[in-house]
């Protein structure tokens, strides 16, 4: 009887011990390798291992916060695969403007913001835009933070994350407030991301600076019975290894966040999981690398699951866990905002920013906030602003606090390219911007090249209306020297003795319809000068002829662009349409005798271009394009001038610098096909083929009689093709191609270039 009683008491005590046994999960930082934490959590859930508390740093804080907010491992995986490459993938330059705030043909590859305040000069402290991750974290976490009333103990799983106060030189344990803010602070890797601030904290950086594996905060905050620690950031590399492996900055950054005291932090009763991530990069946020990291975390946990079960006797049925998750999620408040507060800028700027978000509305949805936040970046280009969603239980709504860091007033840019035979184009530019009751920008850009010289001065005023209506003023001066089609790689006998100059002043009203669509309506005042020889046979005594057009154009343009690159895209769509009414006076000056003739012209011209890419297989993409142009231009004084004023087809990267008479037509249609095979992330092989059909001849008439036509059959179709390799670098693509133009004479052109081979569009486009 006594033995039975003792056994009964032992069972009760054992049951109580199991029930009381609390488990804390500690997740280290590690960049892209932190996706292994998802695999770990998935394996623990499947085996009924309880997770009562979570503490994380950087990537560990990101994964841990999602789990604490009620997301399943599968949902966490989908969210990270969809977003982390955009949120956390580091780049080497700031180049994150939205399409409708960009100049469409900008060959710059470095844009460097500089602020001057008082006597001090400020350089940028982040190389990656944080706008996407800031709004994205709020989209996933703000409601859970509201349900918990900003208390991380009231999340589905109590949660802590680490940040670093580098001014006070101490770690910060974040346990209340905005969950999205806490995670954003924890992932603010120095150099790549700007720090974040709010009413309580100032300039918080990545928690890995002081504690990349927060075991002690877990003990201090929760006192769990058992700690499961997951460490994914590896161990410090020797300097010889860093030098050998290249990517010096990234390797040093990864090394700086390695916690060398991992083993010392774990208590003797704890369980340490070390996924085998050898050979994987903490800065590679590609889909394949993330999936591999998740699988490695899953495998590492299953490999020691029996040891975990031996230490942790308590179990949580997966259905019980799901019921708990559903109860938590059913109580999430709707993301409704009734107040916007702005901090960090002057009174006028506060008014402007509030108008961007509110647009006269009293109640705002998350989409309203997102739209205003994108406007904050595209219109005013503020750096390092963070929208903090704070829940108000009394009204069951949120207040959004926008913490804005004053933006750089000046931006310098540099770019260009070098290309065969021995040619170049260099681009320098500067941009000034500011905000008062409206946002305003002023910009100057200069291009010096072998065939194109260019100066552009542009300014705009953007009003905080529901759609970002703006008034634009632009001055352009362009000088083109046309090249003949030659195969040689050497700089010999290339010029076609044809040059064009454009001086244009254009006021316009523009209206972006979305992040990727913009419309313009305006008027352009132009002086266009063409220098050429009328006859294709030039004698040594001949002097060059000149045609000058002075006039104006009323135009409408529509441009949608979702292509993924400035050059050599393989994903996305582009649709461009322009319609222009032109009028003015042509003056022809004969080179040999100086005689002048003049006449007036009035005509309508339009251009349509469509291009779209789709992914067929894992590495293979295909595209299709259509170009259609039409002009009602009556003949100029001579045929060459008429030709140079007609629409032209420019399908390949070198087409704008070549003089190819067969590609000029008053009415043409051209169909193109593109095929792209990606050998690696940065290397692709691409082929393109185009078929152009001229539907109306360029001819010279006198009293209704044709007195001159071009020296080729204008109805003849033209076949154009190219094949070659590209390699993406931080200064633009490197390309090596053989281009084929199906015209008389030389048909092939060898082209090698480094940098963006982009040219400003001519008049009437």
C-alpha positions in Angstrom: 0.0 0.0 0.0 2.8 2.4 0.9 4.6 1.5 -2.3 1.5 2.3 -4.3 1.1 5.6 -2.5 4.7 6.6 -3.1 4.3 5.7 -6.8 1.1 7.8 -6.9 2.8 10.8 -5.4 5.8 10.4 -7.7 3.5 10.4 -10.7 1.7 13.6 -9.5 5.0 15.4 -8.9 6.3 14.2 -12.3 3.1 15.4 -14.0 3.3 18.8 -12.3 7.0 19.1 -13.2 6.2 18.4 -16.8 3.3 20.8 -16.8 5.5 23.5 -15.2 8.4 22.9 -17.5 8.9 26.1 -19.5 11.0 26.3 -22.7 12.7 29.3 -24.1 13.9 29.5 -27.7 16.9 31.7 -28.5 17.5 32.6 -32.1 20.8 34.2 -33.2 21.4 36.7 -35.9 22.9 35.6 -39.2 21.5 37.4 -42.2 20.1 35.1 -44.8 21.3 32.1 -42.8 18.7 33.1 -40.2 16.0 31.5 -42.4 17.2 28.2 -40.8 15.3 29.2 -37.7 12.0 28.6 -39.6 13.1 25.0 -40.2 14.0 24.6 -36.5 10.6 25.9 -35.4 8.8 23.6 -37.9 10.6 20.5 -36.6 9.9 21.5 -33.0 6.2 22.0 -33.6 5.8 18.7 -35.5 7.3 16.9 -32.6 5.2 18.6 -29.9 8.1 20.5 -28.3 6.7 23.5 -26.5 7.9 27.1 -27.2 6.9 29.3 -24.3 9.3 32.2 -24.8 11.3 33.6 -27.7 14.3 35.9 -27.8 16.1 36.8 -31.0 18.6 39.1 -32.6 18.5 40.4 -36.2 17.3 37.6 -38.5 16.4 35.7 -35.3 14.3 38.6 -34.2 12.6 38.7 -37.6 11.7 35.0 -37.5 10.9 35.0 -33.8 8.5 38.0 -34.1 6.5 36.3 -36.9 6.1 33.2 -34.8 5.2 35.2 -31.7 2.6 37.1 -33.8 0.8 33.9 -34.7 2.2 32.9 -38.1 2.7 29.2 -38.8 6.1 28.0 -40.0 4.6 27.6 -43.5 3.3 31.1 -43.5 6.6 32.4 -42.2 8.4 30.6 -45.0 6.1 32.1 -47.7 6.4 35.6 -46.2 10.2 35.4 -46.0 10.6 33.9 -49.5 8.4 36.7 -50.9 10.0 39.6 -49.1 13.5 39.1 -47.6 15.4 39.5 -50.9 13.8 42.9 -51.2 13.9 43.8 -47.5 17.4 42.5 -46.5 19.4 42.0 -49.6 22.3 44.5 -49.4 23.5 46.4 -52.4 26.5 48.7 -52.9 24.8 51.9 -54.0 21.7 53.9 -53.3 19.5 53.5 -56.3 16.0 52.9 -55.1 13.8 55.6 -56.7 10.4 54.6 -57.9 9.9 54.7 -61.6 7.6 57.8 -61.7 10.3 59.9 -60.0 13.1 58.8 -62.3 14.4 60.2 -65.5 13.6 57.4 -68.0 17.0 57.3 -69.8 19.4 57.8 -66.9 22.8 56.1 -67.5 24.1 57.0 -64.0 25.2 54.1 -61.8 26.1 56.0 -58.6 23.8 58.4 -56.8 25.4 59.8 -53.8 23.3 62.0 -51.4 25.1 64.7 -49.4 23.6 67.0 -46.7 25.0 70.4 -45.7 23.6 71.6 -42.3 25.4 74.6 -40.8 29.2 74.1 -41.1 29.0 70.3 -40.9 28.9 67.9 -43.9 26.8 64.7 -43.6 27.4 61.6 -45.7 24.8 58.8 -46.1 24.9 56.1 -43.4 22.9 53.5 -45.3 23.5 51.8 -48.6 20.1 50.1 -48.8 16.7 51.7 -48.9 14.6 50.8 -45.8 11.3 51.9 -47.2 10.2 48.4 -48.3 11.1 46.7 -45.0 9.6 49.5 -42.9 6.2 49.3 -44.5 6.4 45.5 -44.9 7.1 44.8 -41.2 4.1 46.9 -40.2 1.9 45.0 -42.7 2.7 41.7 -41.1 3.2 42.7 -37.4 1.2 45.9 -36.6 -2.1 44.1 -35.8 -0.5 41.6 -33.5 1.3 44.4 -31.7 -2.1 46.2 -31.3 -3.8 43.1 -30.0 -1.0 42.8 -27.4 -1.5 46.5 -26.6 2.2 47.1 -27.3 3.2 44.6 -24.6 5.3 41.7 -26.0 4.4 39.5 -23.1 0.8 39.5 -24.5 1.8 38.2 -27.9 0.9 34.6 -28.8 4.4 33.7 -27.5 6.1 36.2 -25.1 8.9 37.8 -27.1 12.1 39.8 -26.7 14.5 41.2 -29.3 17.9 42.8 -29.1 18.9 46.2 -30.5 22.1 48.3 -30.0 22.4 51.9 -28.7 25.7 52.8 -30.2 25.7 56.3 -28.7 25.4 54.9 -25.2 27.4 51.8 -26.2 25.0 49.2 -24.7 22.6 46.5 -25.8 18.8 47.3 -25.6 16.3 44.6 -24.8 13.0 45.6 -26.5 9.9 44.2 -24.9 7.1 46.8 -25.5 5.9 49.3 -28.1 5.6 48.7 -31.8 6.7 45.1 -32.6 7.6 46.2 -36.2 9.8 49.0 -34.8 11.6 46.5 -32.5 12.3 44.1 -35.3 13.4 46.9 -37.7 15.9 48.1 -35.0 17.2 44.6 -34.5 17.9 44.1 -38.2 19.5 47.5 -38.8 22.9 46.2 -39.9 25.4 49.1 -39.7 26.4 50.6 -43.1 23.6 48.8 -45.0 20.5 50.0 -43.1 19.9 53.4 -41.4 19.2 53.3 -37.7 15.7 53.9 -36.4 14.3 56.2 -33.7 11.1 56.9 -31.9 9.9 58.8 -28.8 11.8 56.5 -26.5 14.9 55.5 -28.4 17.3 57.2 -30.7 19.4 55.7 -33.5 19.0 52.0 -32.7 21.1 49.6 -34.7 21.4 45.8 -35.1 21.4 44.0 -31.8 24.2 41.7 -33.0 26.7 44.5 -32.4 26.5 43.7 -28.6 24.6 40.5 -28.3 24.1 38.3 -31.4 22.9 35.3 -29.3 20.6 36.6 -26.5 20.7 33.8 -24.1 21.3 36.0 -21.0 18.3 38.3 -21.9 16.2 35.1 -22.2 17.3 34.1 -18.7 16.9 37.5 -17.2 13.5 38.2 -18.7 11.7 34.8 -18.5 13.7 32.4 -16.3 12.8 29.3 -18.4 13.5 25.8 -17.2 15.1 24.8 -20.5 16.7 26.9 -23.2 16.9 25.7 -26.8 19.5 27.9 -28.6 19.8 28.0 -32.4 23.1 29.6 -33.6 23.4 30.2 -37.4 25.9 33.0 -37.8 28.9 30.7 -37.8 32.3 31.4 -36.3 34.9 34.1 -36.9 37.0 33.6 -40.0 40.7 34.3 -40.0 41.9 37.4 -41.9 43.6 35.2 -44.5 40.2 33.5 -45.3 38.5 36.9 -45.7 41.1 38.1 -48.1 41.1 34.8 -50.1 37.3 34.7 -50.5 36.9 38.3 -51.8 33.7 40.3 -51.2 35.8 42.1 -48.6 33.2 44.4 -47.1 30.6 41.7 -46.8 33.0 39.2 -45.3 34.1 41.7 -42.7 30.5 42.6 -41.9 29.6 39.0 -41.4 32.6 38.5 -39.3 31.8 41.5 -37.1 28.4 40.0 -36.1 29.8 36.6 -35.1 29.4 35.9 -31.4 32.6 34.2 -30.3 31.2 33.4 -26.8 28.4 31.2 -28.0 29.4 28.1 -26.0 29.9 30.1 -22.8 26.4 31.6 -22.9 24.4 28.4 -23.0 23.6 26.9 -19.5 24.7 23.3 -19.0 21.1 22.1 -19.1 20.5 23.9 -22.4 20.3 22.5 -25.9 22.4 24.1 -28.7 21.4 23.5 -32.3 24.0 24.3 -34.9 22.7 23.8 -38.5 25.3 22.8 -41.0 25.5 26.0 -43.1 29.0 25.6 -44.3 29.6 27.2 -47.7 26.4 29.3 -47.5 26.5 33.1 -47.5 24.8 35.3 -44.9 24.3 38.0 -47.6 22.7 35.7 -50.2 18.9 36.3 -50.0 18.2 34.3 -53.2 15.3 31.9 -53.2 17.5 28.8 -53.4 19.8 29.9 -50.6 16.8 30.6 -48.3 15.2 27.3 -49.0 18.4 25.5 -48.4 18.9 27.3 -45.0 15.3 26.3 -44.0 16.0 22.7 -44.8 19.3 22.7 -43.0 17.6 24.0 -39.9 14.9 21.4 -40.1 17.4 18.6 -40.6 19.6 19.8 -37.7 16.7 19.8 -35.3 15.5 16.3 -36.4 19.0 15.0 -35.9 18.9 15.9 -32.2 15.1 15.6 -31.6 15.4 12.5 -29.4 17.9 14.3 -27.2 15.5 17.3 -27.0 12.6 15.0 -26.0 14.8 13.3 -23.3 15.3 16.7 -21.7 11.9 18.2 -22.3 9.2 15.8 -21.1 6.3 18.2 -21.7 4.5 18.0 -25.1 2.1 20.3 -26.9 -0.2 18.7 -29.5 0.0 20.4 -32.8 -3.8 20.8 -32.9 -3.6 22.4 -29.5 -1.0 24.8 -30.9 -3.1 25.6 -33.9 -6.1 26.3 -31.7 -4.1 28.7 -29.6 -2.9 30.4 -32.8 -6.4 30.7 -34.1 -7.7 32.2 -30.8 -4.9 34.8 -30.9 -5.5 35.7 -34.6 -9.2 36.0 -34.2 -8.7 38.8 -31.8 -6.4 40.9 -34.0 -7.8 44.4 -34.4 -8.5 45.8 -37.9 -5.7 48.1 -39.2 -7.7 51.4 -39.1 -5.8 54.6 -38.6 -7.5 57.8 -37.4 -4.4 60.0 -36.6 -1.0 60.7 -38.2 1.8 62.3 -36.2 5.0 63.6 -37.7 8.3 64.0 -35.9 11.8 65.2 -36.9 11.0 68.0 -39.4 9.8 71.6 -39.4 6.2 72.8 -39.3 5.8 73.3 -43.1 7.2 69.9 -43.8 4.9 68.3 -41.2 1.9 69.8 -43.0 3.1 68.5 -46.3 3.7 65.0 -45.0 0.4 64.8 -43.2 -1.4 65.7 -46.4 0.5 63.0 -48.3 -1.1 60.4 -45.9 -4.5 61.9 -45.1 -5.7 63.4 -48.4 -8.6 64.9 -46.6 -9.7 61.6 -45.0 -10.4 61.1 -41.3 -10.2 57.3 -41.4 -7.2 55.7 -43.2 -6.7 52.1 -44.2 -3.3 50.4 -44.4 -3.3 50.9 -48.1 -3.7 54.6 -47.6 -0.7 54.6 -45.3 1.3 52.6 -47.7 0.4 54.9 -50.6 1.4 57.9 -48.5 4.6 56.3 -47.4 5.6 55.6 -51.0 4.8 59.2 -51.8 7.1 60.2 -48.9 9.9 58.5 -50.7 9.2 59.3 -54.3 8.2 63.0 -53.8 10.3 64.2 -51.0 13.0 61.5 -50.8 13.3 61.4 -47.0 15.9 59.0 -45.7 15.3 56.7 -42.7 11.7 57.5 -41.9 9.8 54.9 -39.9 6.0 54.6 -39.6 5.2 53.4 -36.0 1.7 52.0 -35.6 0.4 52.4 -32.0 -2.9 50.9 -31.0 -5.5 52.9 -29.0 -7.8 50.5 -27.1 -10.3 53.2 -26.2 -11.1 53.9 -29.9 -9.9 50.6 -31.3 -7.9 52.4 -33.9 -4.2 53.1 -34.6 -2.2 56.3 -34.6 0.7 56.3 -37.0 3.8 58.1 -35.9 6.2 59.0 -38.7 9.7 59.6 -37.5 11.5 61.4 -40.3 15.2 62.0 -40.7 15.9 65.2 -42.7 16.8 64.2 -46.2 19.9 65.0 -48.1 19.3 68.2 -50.1 21.9 67.4 -52.7 22.5 64.3 -54.7 25.5 63.8 -56.9 25.5 61.2 -59.7 28.0 59.7 -62.0 27.8 57.2 -64.8 28.4 56.4 -68.4 29.9 53.7 -70.5 32.8 52.6 -72.7 32.2 50.7 -75.9 33.8 49.6 -79.1 35.5 50.6 -81.2 37.1 53.0 -78.7 34.2 55.2 -77.7 32.7 56.5 -74.5 30.0 58.5 -72.8 30.5 60.1 -69.4 27.6 61.5 -67.3 27.8 63.9 -64.4 24.8 65.3 -62.6 23.5 67.0 -59.5 20.1 67.2 -57.9 18.7 69.5 -55.3 15.4 68.9 -53.5 13.4 70.3 -50.7 9.9 70.4 -49.1 7.7 73.2 -47.9 4.0 73.3 -48.7 5.0 71.3 -51.8 8.0 69.2 -52.8 10.4 70.6 -55.3 13.4 69.4 -57.2 16.0 70.9 -59.5 18.4 68.9 -61.5 21.3 69.3 -64.0 22.8 66.5 -66.1 25.7 66.7 -68.5 26.8 64.0 -70.9 30.0 64.0 -72.9 30.5 61.3 -75.5 32.0 60.1 -78.7 28.8 60.6 -80.6 26.4 62.3 -78.1 26.8 65.5 -76.1 23.9 66.5 -73.9 22.9 69.0 -71.3 19.6 68.9 -69.4 18.2 71.2 -66.7 15.0 70.2 -65.1 12.8 71.2 -62.2 9.4 70.2 -60.8 7.0 71.1 -58.1 4.9 68.2 -56.7 1.7 68.9 -54.9 0.4 66.8 -52.0 -2.8 66.0 -53.8 -4.4 62.5 -53.8 -2.5 61.8 -57.0 1.0 63.4 -57.1 0.2 66.1 -59.7 3.4 68.0 -60.7 4.4 70.9 -62.9 7.7 70.2 -64.8 10.0 72.4 -66.7 12.8 71.0 -68.8 15.5 72.4 -71.0 17.5 70.0 -73.2 20.4 70.6 -75.5 21.5 67.5 -77.5 24.1 67.0 -80.2 24.3 63.7 -82.1 26.9 62.6 -84.6 25.8 59.6 -86.5 28.1 56.6 -87.1 28.2 54.3 -90.0 27.7 50.6 -89.6 31.2 49.1 -89.4 32.5 45.8 -88.0 36.0 47.0 -87.1 37.0 47.1 -83.4 39.3 50.1 -84.1 38.4 53.8 -84.3 38.7 54.3 -88.0 36.4 56.0 -90.6 33.2 55.7 -88.7 31.3 58.9 -89.1 28.3 59.1 -91.4 28.7 62.9 -92.0 25.3 63.4 -90.4 24.8 65.3 -87.2 21.7 66.6 -85.3 21.3 69.3 -82.7 18.2 69.8 -80.5 17.5 72.8 -78.3 14.2 72.3 -76.5 12.2 73.9 -73.7 9.3 71.9 -72.4 6.8 72.9 -69.6 4.4 70.0 -68.8 1.9 68.7 -66.3 2.6 65.1 -65.2 0.5 62.7 -63.2 1.7 59.3 -62.0 -1.2 56.8 -62.0 0.6 54.2 -59.9 4.1 53.3 -58.8 4.9 52.3 -62.4 2.8 54.5 -64.6 3.1 58.1 -65.5 1.3 60.5 -67.9 2.5 63.8 -69.3 0.7 66.6 -71.2 2.7 69.6 -72.3 4.2 71.8 -74.9 7.7 71.8 -76.3 9.4 74.7 -78.0 12.2 73.4 -80.3 15.0 74.4 -82.6 16.3 71.3 -84.5 19.3 71.6 -86.8 20.4 68.8 -89.1 23.7 68.9 -90.9 24.2 66.5 -93.8 25.0 65.9 -97.5 21.9 65.7 -99.7 23.6 63.2 -102.0 25.1 59.9 -100.8 28.0 60.6 -103.2 30.1 63.4 -101.7 32.7 65.3 -103.7 35.8 66.8 -102.1 34.5 70.3 -103.0 31.0 69.8 -101.5 30.0 71.8 -98.4 27.6 70.3 -95.8 24.0 71.3 -96.1 21.8 72.4 -93.2 18.1 72.2 -92.3 16.8 74.1 -89.3 13.3 73.6 -87.8 11.9 76.2 -85.4 8.5 75.3 -84.0 6.5 73.8 -81.2 4.8 70.6 -80.2 1.7 69.8 -78.1 2.1 66.3 -76.8 0.7 63.6 -74.6 2.8 60.7 -73.3 1.9 57.6 -71.4 4.6 55.3 -69.9 4.2 52.1 -67.9 7.4 50.3 -66.9 7.8 47.3 -64.7 11.0 46.0 -66.4 13.5 44.7 -63.8 16.6 46.4 -65.3 17.6 49.6 -67.0 19.2 47.4 -69.7 18.9 43.8 -70.7 15.7 43.1 -68.8 14.3 39.6 -68.5 11.2 40.2 -66.5 8.4 42.8 -66.5 6.5 44.9 -69.1 6.9 48.3 -70.8 4.2 50.2 -72.6 5.0 53.6 -74.1 2.7 55.8 -76.2 3.2 59.3 -77.4 1.0 61.5 -79.6 2.2 64.9 -80.8 0.9 67.8 -82.8 3.8 69.6 -84.4 4.0 72.9 -86.3 6.8 75.2 -87.3 9.1 76.5 -90.1 11.8 74.7 -91.9 14.8 76.6 -93.3 17.1 74.8 -95.7 20.6 76.3 -96.3 22.6 75.0 -99.3 26.2 74.4 -98.3 27.8 75.2 -101.7 26.1 78.4 -102.5 24.4 79.6 -99.3 21.0 79.8 -100.8 18.0 79.4 -98.4 14.6 78.0 -98.8 11.8 77.9 -96.2 8.4 76.4 -95.7 5.9 75.8 -92.9 4.9 72.3 -91.7 2.1 71.0 -89.6 1.7 67.3 -88.8 0.8 64.7 -86.3 3.2 62.0 -85.2 2.7 59.0 -82.8 4.8 56.2 -81.5 3.8 53.0 -79.7 6.1 50.5 -78.0 5.1 47.4 -76.1 7.5 44.8 -74.6 6.8 42.0 -72.1 8.8 39.1 -70.7 7.6 35.8 -69.2 9.5 33.0 -67.5 9.2 29.7 -69.3 11.5 27.5 -67.3 13.8 27.8 -64.3 16.5 29.8 -66.1 14.8 30.6 -69.4 12.9 33.8 -70.2 11.2 34.9 -73.4 10.0 38.3 -74.5 7.9 39.8 -77.3 7.9 43.5 -78.5 5.9 45.6 -80.9 6.9 49.0 -82.3 4.5 51.1 -84.4 5.1 54.6 -85.6 3.2 57.0 -87.9 3.8 60.5 -89.2 1.7 62.8 -91.5 4.8 64.9 -92.2 4.8 66.5 -95.7 8.2 66.5 -97.5 10.9 68.9 -96.5 12.9 70.8 -99.1 15.0 67.7 -99.8 14.7 64.0 -99.2 17.5 63.7 -96.7 15.9 66.3 -94.4 12.6 64.6 -94.7 14.2 61.3 -93.8 15.9 62.7 -90.7 12.7 64.2 -89.5 10.7 61.0 -89.8 10.2 58.3 -87.2 12.9 55.6 -86.9 13.3 52.2 -85.4 16.1 51.7 -82.8 15.8 48.2 -81.5 19.4 47.4 -80.4 21.7 49.0 -77.8 23.9 50.7 -80.5 21.0 51.7 -82.9 20.7 55.3 -81.6 24.3 56.1 -82.7 24.1 54.6 -86.1 22.8 56.1 -89.3 20.8 53.3 -91.0 18.5 54.8 -93.7 16.4 51.6 -93.9 15.2 52.1 -90.3 13.5 55.5 -91.1 9.9 55.4 -92.2 6.8 57.6 -92.1 4.7 54.5 -91.2 6.2 51.2 -89.9 5.5 48.3 -87.7 8.2 46.1 -86.1 7.8 42.8 -84.2 10.5 41.5 -81.9 11.3 38.3 -80.1 13.8 37.9 -77.2 15.2 34.8 -75.5 17.2 35.0 -72.4 19.0 32.2 -70.6 20.4 33.0 -67.1 23.6 31.1 -66.5 24.1 32.6 -63.1 22.4 35.4 -61.1 24.5 38.0 -62.9 25.4 36.3 -66.2 22.9 35.8 -69.0 23.0 34.8 -72.7 20.4 36.6 -74.8 19.3 36.7 -78.4 16.9 39.1 -80.0 15.4 39.2 -83.5 13.3 42.0 -85.1 11.3 42.2 -88.3 10.5 45.7 -89.5 8.1 46.5 -92.3 8.0 50.0 -93.8 4.4 50.7 -94.9 4.9 54.2 -96.5 7.8 55.4 -98.5 9.8 58.6 -97.7 9.6 60.5 -101.0 10.0 63.9 -102.4 7.1 65.4 -104.4 6.7 68.5 -106.6 3.1 69.3 -107.7 2.0 65.8 -106.8 4.8 64.1 -108.8 7.5 62.0 -107.1 10.8 63.6 -108.1 13.1 61.7 -105.7 12.9 58.5 -103.5 15.4 57.1 -101.1 18.3 55.0 -102.5 16.7 51.7 -101.3 13.3 50.1 -101.7 11.1 51.7 -98.9 8.7 48.8 -98.9 11.5 46.3 -98.2 11.3 44.6 -94.8 14.4 44.6 -92.6 15.6 41.8 -90.4 17.7 42.7 -87.3 19.2 40.3 -84.8 21.8 40.2 -81.9 23.3 37.5 -79.7 25.7 37.8 -76.8 26.4 37.7 -73.1 25.9 40.2 -70.3 27.3 40.4 -66.9 25.7 42.7 -64.3 28.1 44.7 -62.1 27.6 47.6 -59.7 28.6 50.1 -62.4 26.2 48.7 -65.0 26.2 45.7 -67.4 29.2 44.4 -69.3 28.0 43.2 -72.7 29.6 41.4 -75.6 27.5 41.0 -78.7 27.4 40.4 -82.4 24.7 42.6 -84.0 23.2 41.9 -87.4 21.4 44.5 -89.5 19.9 43.1 -92.7 20.7 46.0 -95.0 23.0 46.4 -98.0 26.7 46.6 -97.5 28.2 45.9 -94.1 25.7 43.8 -92.1 27.5 42.9 -88.9 28.8 44.9 -86.0 30.9 43.7 -83.0 29.9 45.4 -79.8 31.6 45.3 -76.4 30.6 47.8 -73.7 30.9 48.4 -70.0 28.2 50.5 -68.3 24.8 51.6 -69.3 24.6 52.3 -73.0 21.6 54.6 -72.8 20.9 57.8 -74.8 18.4 60.6 -74.5 15.4 60.4 -76.8 15.3 62.7 -79.8 12.6 65.3 -80.5 9.0 64.2 -81.3 9.1 61.0 -79.2 
